[in-house]
Amino acid sequence: MSSSTAAGQERKAPGRPRNAQADETILDAVLGLLSDGQSAAAISIEAVAAKAGVGKATIYRRWPNKDALLIDAVRSMKGPLPEPAGVSVRDDLIALIKANRTPRAQRYSKVTACLLPDLHRDTELARMYHAFVEPRREVTRQVLRRGIETGELRADLDVELTQLMLSAPGMMQSMLRLTSVPEDQFAEKLVDAVLRGAAAR
Amino acid sequence: MSSSTAAGQERKAPGRPRNAQADETILDAVLGLLSDGQSAAAISIEAVAAKAGVGKATIYRRWPNKDALLIDAVRSMKGPLPEPAGVSVRDDLIALIKANRTPRAQRYSKVTACLLPDLHRDTELARMYHAFVEPRREVTRQVLRRGIETGELRADLDVELTQLMLSAPGMMQSMLRLTSVPEDQFAEKLVDAVLRGAAAR
């Protein structure tokens, strides 16, 4: 057991034991507990160790504390940053939203839902969460800014608000377990509704 | 202590002790615990009783179980159903969204966020939650249907999707503690964005 690593404030990415399989087993145990509806506050390192079939020391060798482990688990579900094709704004936005409607992404929404009480309780966890989500929001913003430049989108578009209008409905549908808008063509319908507007012409 | 009431499956509204003050104190204790970031699963009747300064029997005399108490607490925050003025669709939608941006409504969002793990874990709680929220969604749907009839909104409008587009951004902003879209004029800006659309003309 490496007590110096366990006591460190930061996870030592370059120097940590290279055992991707064990990492994955541990992260999957965290996600399993969160998917079962346990709040982050209720999850203990002991419970994660038991579910993953490893010792607590194995976990502390990799992550300095529970918050770091939770954020890594959430990060592991999202995969790499999406890369828009850059042809039309409509197609890029549909692709970005579709990437959030996969079963894997649905599981992510559920896990995020189960983390929310802790995001309200724990400022440091909230900070880490936003630091992780922010680059993903930026991908959507870049597509929107490009659309303003190419003239596909209105020049006075509120990029932040539009970003929220594109991400919130799907997230809320998953989090609140709503079924009023069918998953079939969800992305196309939302993007077209945001682009065209609800007002009669 | 009325053991017959405590053992009942439903809260006996007409016959329950008429002590609105005690009801309010108990409901406020529940909301206080949820606002502190406790998940519903972590909240016990004992903890509610202690925070409210009443005995457990006083709570069980009014609510058959914790789920019924939780839903009543959430309901107590929302107040009466909003009544749109019925002049213009734009004004009605702005008023409905503004009603969800008050400090009281923000507290509601935070409490809902803290209930989410339990909505994923507990089907009965999810059923009660949706039964409570559904009439509020219906108010927005009615405004949208009226707008289609008056010609203010496009004839082919997807009412369910638009309902979600109007409610999700504010809820997500509160739940995830986002600050990217300022609260100032949030309702006006969102409604105008939904009505006008993002595409250039």
HADDOCK unambig.tbl for C-alpha pairs under 7 A between the chains (distance, minus, plus):
assign (segid A and resid 36 and name CA) (segid B and resid 121 and name CA) 6.62 0.50 0.50
assign (segid A and resid 37 and name CA) (segid B and resid 117 and name CA) 4.83 0.50 0.50
assign (segid A and resid 37 and name CA) (segid B and resid 118 and name CA) 6.28 0.50 0.50
assign (segid A and resid 37 and name CA) (segid B and resid 120 and name CA) 5.80 0.50 0.50
assign (segid A and resid 37 and name CA) (segid B and resid 121 and name CA) 5.01 0.50 0.50
assign (segid A and resid 38 and name CA) (segid B and resid 117 and name CA) 6.44 0.50 0.50
assign (segid A and resid 39 and name CA) (segid B and resid 39 and name CA) 6.71 0.50 0.50
assign (segid A and resid 39 and name CA) (segid B and resid 117 and name CA) 6.28 0.50 0.50
assign (segid A and resid 113 and name CA) (segid B and resid 116 and name CA) 5.72 0.50 0.50
assign (segid A and resid 113 and name CA) (segid B and resid 117 and name CA) 6.18 0.50 0.50
assign (segid A and resid 114 and name CA) (segid B and resid 116 and name CA) 6.13 0.50 0.50
assign (segid A and resid 114 and name CA) (segid B and resid 117 and name CA) 4.32 0.50 0.50
assign (segid A and resid 116 and name CA) (segid B and resid 113 and name CA) 5.71 0.50 0.50
assign (segid A and resid 116 and name CA) (segid B and resid 114 and name CA) 6.14 0.50 0.50
assign (segid A and resid 117 and name CA) (segid B and resid 37 and name CA) 4.87 0.50 0.50
assign (segid A and resid 117 and name CA) (segid B and resid 38 and name CA) 6.46 0.50 0.50
assign (segid A and resid 117 and name CA) (segid B and resid 39 and name CA) 6.28 0.50 0.50
assign (segid A and resid 117 and name CA) (segid B and resid 113 and name CA) 6.17 0.50 0.50
assign (segid A and resid 117 and name CA) (segid B and resid 114 and name CA) 4.32 0.50 0.50
assign (segid A and resid 118 and name CA) (segid B and resid 37 and name CA) 6.33 0.50 0.50
assign (segid A and resid 120 and name CA) (segid B and resid 37 and name CA) 5.83 0.50 0.50
assign (segid A and resid 121 and name CA) (segid B and resid 36 and name CA) 6.64 0.50 0.50
assign (segid A and resid 121 and name CA) (segid B and resid 37 and name CA) 5.02 0.50 0.50
assign (segid A and resid 151 and name CA) (segid B and resid 200 and name CA) 6.55 0.50 0.50
assign (segid A and resid 152 and name CA) (segid B and resid 199 and name CA) 6.07 0.50 0.50
assign (segid A and resid 152 and name CA) (segid B and resid 200 and name CA) 5.62 0.50 0.50
assign (segid A and resid 153 and name CA) (segid B and resid 198 and name CA) 5.72 0.50 0.50
assign (segid A and resid 153 and name CA) (segid B and resid 199 and name CA) 4.36 0.50 0.50
assign (segid A and resid 153 and name CA) (segid B and resid 200 and name CA) 4.52 0.50 0.50
assign (segid A and resid 154 and name CA) (segid B and resid 198 and name CA) 5.98 0.50 0.50
assign (segid A and resid 154 and name CA) (segid B and resid 199 and name CA) 5.57 0.50 0.50
assign (segid A and resid 154 and name CA) (segid B and resid 200 and name CA) 4.10 0.50 0.50
assign (segid A and resid 157 and name CA) (segid B and resid 198 and name CA) 6.53 0.50 0.50
assign (segid A and resid 160 and name CA) (segid B and resid 180 and name CA) 6.30 0.50 0.50
assign (segid A and resid 160 and name CA) (segid B and resid 181 and name CA) 6.14 0.50 0.50
assign (segid A and resid 161 and name CA) (segid B and resid 181 and name CA) 6.01 0.50 0.50
assign (segid A and resid 164 and name CA) (segid B and resid 169 and name CA) 5.77 0.50 0.50
assign (segid A and resid 165 and name CA) (segid B and resid 165 and name CA) 6.42 0.50 0.50
assign (segid A and resid 165 and name CA) (segid B and resid 169 and name CA) 5.80 0.50 0.50
assign (segid A and resid 168 and name CA) (segid B and resid 168 and name CA) 5.30 0.50 0.50
assign (segid A and resid 168 and name CA) (segid B and resid 169 and name CA) 5.14 0.50 0.50
assign (segid A and resid 168 and name CA) (segid B and resid 172 and name CA) 5.93 0.50 0.50
assign (segid A and resid 169 and name CA) (segid B and resid 164 and name CA) 5.76 0.50 0.50
assign (segid A and resid 169 and name CA) (segid B and resid 165 and name CA) 5.80 0.50 0.50
assign (segid A and resid 169 and name CA) (segid B and resid 168 and name CA) 5.13 0.50 0.50
assign (segid A and resid 169 and name CA) (segid B and resid 169 and name CA) 6.96 0.50 0.50
assign (segid A and resid 172 and name CA) (segid B and resid 168 and name CA) 5.92 0.50 0.50
assign (segid A and resid 180 and name CA) (segid B and resid 160 and name CA) 6.28 0.50 0.50
assign (segid A and resid 181 and name CA) (segid B and resid 160 and name CA) 6.13 0.50 0.50
assign (segid A and resid 181 and name CA) (segid B and resid 161 and name CA) 6.00 0.50 0.50
assign (segid A and resid 194 and name CA) (segid B and resid 194 and name CA) 6.39 0.50 0.50
assign (segid A and resid 194 and name CA) (segid B and resid 197 and name CA) 5.42 0.50 0.50
assign (segid A and resid 194 and name CA) (segid B and resid 198 and name CA) 6.01 0.50 0.50
assign (segid A and resid 195 and name CA) (segid B and resid 197 and name CA) 4.77 0.50 0.50
assign (segid A and resid 195 and name CA) (segid B and resid 198 and name CA) 4.41 0.50 0.50
assign (segid A and resid 195 and name CA) (segid B and resid 199 and name CA) 4.69 0.50 0.50
assign (segid A and resid 196 and name CA) (segid B and resid 197 and name CA) 4.63 0.50 0.50
assign (segid A and resid 196 and name CA) (segid B and resid 198 and name CA) 6.56 0.50 0.50
assign (segid A and resid 196 and name CA) (segid B and resid 199 and name CA) 6.05 0.50 0.50
assign (segid A and resid 197 and name CA) (segid B and resid 194 and name CA) 5.40 0.50 0.50
assign (segid A and resid 197 and name CA) (segid B and resid 195 and name CA) 4.76 0.50 0.50
assign (segid A and resid 197 and name CA) (segid B and resid 196 and name CA) 4.62 0.50 0.50
assign (segid A and resid 197 and name CA) (segid B and resid 197 and name CA) 3.43 0.50 0.50
assign (segid A and resid 197 and name CA) (segid B and resid 198 and name CA) 6.98 0.50 0.50
assign (segid A and resid 198 and name CA) (segid B and resid 153 and name CA) 5.72 0.50 0.50
assign (segid A and resid 198 and name CA) (segid B and resid 154 and name CA) 5.97 0.50 0.50
assign (segid A and resid 198 and name CA) (segid B and resid 157 and name CA) 6.51 0.50 0.50
assign (segid A and resid 198 and name CA) (segid B and resid 194 and name CA) 6.01 0.50 0.50
assign (segid A and resid 198 and name CA) (segid B and resid 195 and name CA) 4.41 0.50 0.50
assign (segid A and resid 198 and name CA) (segid B and resid 196 and name CA) 6.56 0.50 0.50
assign (segid A and resid 198 and name CA) (segid B and resid 197 and name CA) 6.98 0.50 0.50
assign (segid A and resid 199 and name CA) (segid B and resid 152 and name CA) 6.08 0.50 0.50
assign (segid A and resid 199 and name CA) (segid B and resid 153 and name CA) 4.36 0.50 0.50
assign (segid A and resid 199 and name CA) (segid B and resid 154 and name CA) 5.56 0.50 0.50
assign (segid A and resid 199 and name CA) (segid B and resid 195 and name CA) 4.69 0.50 0.50
assign (segid A and resid 199 and name CA) (segid B and resid 196 and name CA) 6.04 0.50 0.50
assign (segid A and resid 200 and name CA) (segid B and resid 151 and name CA) 6.58 0.50 0.50
assign (segid A and resid 200 and name CA) (segid B and resid 152 and name CA) 5.65 0.50 0.50
assign (segid A and resid 200 and name CA) (segid B and resid 153 and name CA) 4.52 0.50 0.50
assign (segid A and resid 200 and name CA) (segid B and resid 154 and name CA) 4.08 0.50 0.50
